Amino acid sequence: MNTRTAISDLFSREEITELTSKSDIHGSWAVLSTWAVIGGIFAAVASTWEYLPAWGKLLMCIAALIVLAGRQLALAIIMHDASHQSLFKTKWLNDVATDWLCARPIWNDLKKYRVHHIRHHSRTSTVDDPDLSLVAGFPTSKKSLMRKFLRDISGITGFKFAVGRVLMDTEKMEWTVSNDRRWISQEGRHWADYAKAFLKNSGGAIATNAALFSVLWAAGHPKLYALWVLAYLTPFPLFLRVRSMAEHAGMPTSNSALTNTRTTKAGYIARALVAPIHVNYHKEHHLMATVPYFKLPRMHQMLKDRGYVSEPPTYWQVLNELSNKAE
């Protein structure tokens, strides 16, 4: 289907009303359970560290980085859902609480993200899609994909992102979550303007990370904050890349979410690392972005029962499909 899909052709008015009804309880569960896992990881490392041999400490750190990065992605996806006004029924919880509890701790901004992301939904897979650079160049070769993954896990991608975020928050570069770079004219700016812009734009991230560091300090384990930073710079970019690839990479240019977006089957490991709160049901999300996360599996099953979608591939199958090009 190359024409834009009308939701009224897929669901009745009653079904649309039911599928798009939001819940403060489910929204709260998404936020609080994510932070509970983060807290649990810090507690597990702190309580077992002195009893572990050197190799055990190394394994503990690796495991902590992986799980923390998965929860950082969960915070990003919760912010994503809030950008569609689908996370909470109460507007303040959706826009303010989610911004401070989920977006700011991972150096993001709900309002800025919303403007960027709505453009992605209205122009998916076209040359005007602001996220097109995230999935360009696929399929690629397995060696090329491995090089990308190595840049992610080594911290190169994370470092480049951090530098880019500083440039955006000092307003030298336009704000984006894609790989595009658009420079802003600096004519007439004074050096103090950069500091003021950075504090204005990064103040929330600084405040929330200072709060996290303070909690760890008060608990007697300030060094654990390093795990949060390392997770953000290493596994987190890798998980972001896999998530982006699965959603749109290698899909045909089309006006229909049934053909330009991919839903992916997610097992327990995928849900913990690259597909939190049902973000793997991405075809369904693009068809009707106001459907809250906890209703996406039901929406998928309804579409499947009616013959509109087929059995989705796993993440491994998607990665193999997108890396089958000869070197």
C-alpha positions in Angstrom: 0.0 0.0 0.0 1.6 3.3 -1.1 -1.3 5.5 -0.2 -1.6 6.8 3.4 -3.7 4.3 5.4 -6.9 5.6 6.9 -7.4 4.3 10.4 -11.1 4.2 9.9 -10.5 1.5 7.3 -8.8 -0.7 9.9 -10.8 -0.1 13.1 -14.3 1.0 14.1 -14.9 4.2 15.9 -15.5 2.3 19.1 -12.3 0.4 18.7 -10.3 3.6 18.1 -11.8 5.2 21.2 -10.9 2.2 23.3 -7.4 1.8 21.9 -6.5 5.4 22.4 -7.7 5.7 26.0 -4.8 6.6 28.3 -4.0 5.6 31.9 -2.1 7.4 34.7 -1.6 4.0 36.4 0.1 2.5 33.4 2.1 5.6 32.8 3.3 5.7 36.4 4.2 2.0 36.2 6.4 2.6 33.1 8.3 5.4 34.9 8.5 4.0 38.4 9.4 0.4 37.3 12.2 1.8 35.1 13.7 3.8 38.0 13.2 0.8 40.3 15.4 -1.3 38.1 18.0 1.5 37.9 18.0 1.7 41.7 18.2 -2.1 42.0 21.3 -2.2 39.8 23.1 0.4 41.9 22.1 -1.4 45.1 23.2 -4.8 43.8 26.7 -3.4 42.8 27.1 -1.6 46.1 26.0 -4.5 48.3 28.2 -7.2 46.6 31.3 -5.2 45.5 33.5 -5.9 48.5 32.8 -9.6 48.4 33.7 -10.1 44.7 37.1 -11.1 43.3 38.6 -8.9 40.5 37.1 -10.9 37.7 33.7 -10.9 39.5 33.9 -7.1 39.8 34.6 -6.8 36.1 31.6 -9.0 35.2 29.4 -7.1 37.6 30.4 -3.8 36.0 29.7 -5.2 32.5 26.3 -6.5 33.5 25.5 -3.2 35.3 26.4 -1.2 32.2 24.3 -3.3 29.9 21.2 -3.2 32.2 21.6 0.5 32.9 21.9 1.3 29.2 18.7 -0.7 28.6 16.9 1.4 31.2 18.3 4.6 29.8 16.7 3.6 26.5 13.5 2.9 28.4 13.6 6.5 29.7 14.0 7.6 26.1 11.1 5.6 24.9 8.9 6.8 27.8 9.8 10.4 26.7 8.9 9.4 23.2 5.5 8.2 24.2 5.0 11.4 26.2 5.8 13.4 23.1 2.6 11.9 21.6 0.6 12.7 24.7 -0.1 9.0 25.1 1.8 8.1 28.3 -0.4 9.8 30.9 -4.0 10.9 31.0 -3.1 13.8 33.2 -1.3 16.5 31.1 1.1 17.6 33.9 2.3 14.1 34.4 2.7 13.6 30.7 4.6 16.9 30.0 6.3 18.0 33.2 6.9 14.9 35.3 8.0 12.9 32.3 10.4 15.6 31.1 12.1 15.8 34.5 12.0 12.1 35.4 12.9 10.7 32.0 14.1 13.2 29.4 16.4 15.4 31.5 18.4 12.6 33.2 19.5 11.3 29.7 20.3 14.8 28.5 17.2 15.3 26.4 14.3 17.8 26.3 10.7 16.6 25.8 9.4 19.8 24.1 12.3 19.9 21.6 12.0 16.2 21.0 8.3 16.5 20.4 8.7 19.1 17.6 11.4 17.0 16.0 9.6 13.7 16.3 6.2 14.9 14.9 8.0 15.8 11.7 9.3 12.3 11.5 5.8 10.9 11.8 4.4 13.2 9.1 7.3 12.6 6.7 8.3 9.0 7.4 10.8 7.5 4.9 10.7 10.6 2.6 13.6 12.9 1.9 12.1 15.3 4.4 12.2 12.8 7.3 14.4 14.3 10.0 15.4 10.8 11.1 16.4 9.5 7.7 20.1 9.7 8.5 19.7 7.3 11.3 18.8 4.5 8.9 20.5 5.5 5.7 22.9 3.1 4.0 21.1 -0.2 4.8 21.4 -3.0 3.8 25.1 -3.0 4.4 27.8 -5.7 4.8 28.3 -7.6 8.0 31.8 -6.1 8.4 30.4 -2.6 8.0 27.7 -3.3 10.6 30.4 -4.7 13.0 32.4 -1.5 12.6 29.4 0.6 13.5 28.8 -1.6 16.6 32.4 -1.4 17.6 32.3 2.4 17.4 29.2 2.3 19.6 30.5 -0.1 22.3 33.9 1.6 22.4 32.4 5.0 23.3 33.3 6.7 20.0 29.6 7.2 19.1 28.8 8.3 22.6 31.6 10.8 22.7 30.6 12.3 19.3 27.0 12.5 20.6 28.1 14.3 23.7 30.1 16.8 21.7 27.2 17.4 19.4 24.8 17.9 22.4 27.2 20.6 23.8 27.2 22.3 20.4 23.4 22.2 20.3 23.0 23.4 23.8 25.4 26.3 23.2 23.2 27.0 20.1 26.0 26.6 17.7 24.1 23.8 16.0 20.4 23.2 15.5 18.8 20.7 17.9 18.2 17.2 16.6 18.4 13.5 17.6 19.5 12.5 14.1 22.9 12.4 12.5 22.4 15.6 10.6 24.4 18.8 11.3 22.9 22.2 10.7 25.1 25.1 11.9 23.6 28.3 13.2 25.1 31.7 12.3 27.2 33.0 15.2 27.4 36.6 14.0 27.2 39.1 16.9 27.5 36.5 19.7 29.7 37.1 22.7 31.5 34.4 24.6 29.2 34.8 27.5 26.2 34.0 25.2 27.5 30.4 24.8 27.7 29.9 28.6 24.2 31.3 29.1 22.7 29.2 26.3 24.4 26.1 27.7 23.0 26.6 31.2 19.6 27.4 29.8 19.5 24.3 27.6 21.5 21.8 29.7 20.4 23.1 33.1 17.8 20.3 33.5 20.2 17.6 32.6 22.8 19.0 35.0 20.2 19.3 37.8 18.8 15.8 37.4 22.2 14.2 37.2 23.4 16.1 40.2 20.4 14.8 42.0 21.2 11.2 41.0 24.8 11.7 42.1 23.7 13.2 45.4 21.5 10.2 46.1 24.4 7.8 45.4 26.7 10.1 47.6 24.2 10.0 50.4 24.1 6.2 50.2 27.9 6.2 50.5 28.6 5.1 46.9 29.3 8.2 44.8 31.6 6.3 42.5 28.7 4.3 41.2 27.6 7.4 39.2 30.5 6.5 36.8 28.4 3.5 35.7 25.6 5.8 34.7 27.9 7.9 32.5 29.7 4.9 31.0 26.4 3.2 30.2 25.3 6.3 28.4 28.5 6.5 26.4 28.9 2.8 25.5 26.0 0.3 25.3 23.3 3.0 25.1 24.3 4.2 21.6 24.5 0.6 20.5 20.9 -0.1 21.7 19.7 3.1 20.1 21.2 2.0 16.8 19.6 -1.4 16.9 16.2 0.1 17.8 16.4 2.6 14.9 17.5 0.0 12.4 14.6 -2.3 13.4 12.0 0.4 13.0 12.7 1.8 9.5 16.0 0.6 8.0 15.6 -1.1 4.7 11.9 -0.4 4.4 10.5 1.0 1.1 9.6 4.6 0.6 5.9 4.8 1.1 3.1 6.9 2.5 1.7 3.9 4.5 2.9 2.8 7.9 2.0 -0.7 6.8 4.9 -0.7 4.4 7.4 2.0 5.5 7.7 0.8 9.2 8.6 -2.5 10.7 7.2 -4.3 13.8 9.7 -6.7 15.4 9.2 -9.7 17.6 10.9 -9.1 21.0 11.8 -11.7 23.6 12.8 -11.1 27.1 16.4 -10.0 26.3 15.3 -7.7 23.5 12.6 -6.1 25.7 15.2 -5.5 28.4 17.8 -3.9 26.1 16.4 -2.6 22.8 12.6 -2.8 22.9 11.3 -1.4 26.3 7.6 -0.7 26.8 6.5 -2.3 23.5 8.4 0.0 21.2 8.9 -3.0 19.0 5.3 -2.6 17.8 6.4 0.3 15.7 4.1 -0.3 12.7 1.2 -0.1 15.0 2.6 3.0 16.6 3.0 4.8 13.2 -0.5 3.8 12.2 -2.0 5.4 15.3 0.5 7.3 17.5 -1.9 8.1 20.2 -2.3 4.5 21.3 -0.6 4.0 24.7 2.2 1.5 24.9 0.3 -1.1 26.9 -2.4 -1.4 24.2 0.0 -1.9 21.2 0.2 -5.7 21.6 -3.6 -5.9 21.4 -3.7 -3.5 18.4 -1.1 -5.7 16.7 -3.2 -8.9 17.3 -6.3 -7.2 15.9 -4.4 -6.2 12.7 -3.0 -9.7 12.4 -6.4 -11.3 12.8 -7.7 -9.1 10.1 -4.9 -9.9 7.7 -3.2 -6.4 7.7 0.1 -7.5 9.2 2.0 -10.8 9.2 4.2 -12.5 11.7 7.0 -10.0 12.5 10.7 -10.9 12.3 13.0 -11.2 15.3 15.7 -8.6 16.0 18.3 -11.2 14.9 16.5 -11.7 11.6 16.3 -8.0 11.0 20.0 -7.5 11.7 20.9 -10.4 9.3 18.6 -9.0 6.7 20.2 -5.5 7.0 23.8 -6.8 6.9 23.5 -9.2 3.9 25.2 -6.9 1.3 28.5 -8.1 -0.1 31.6 -6.2 1.0 
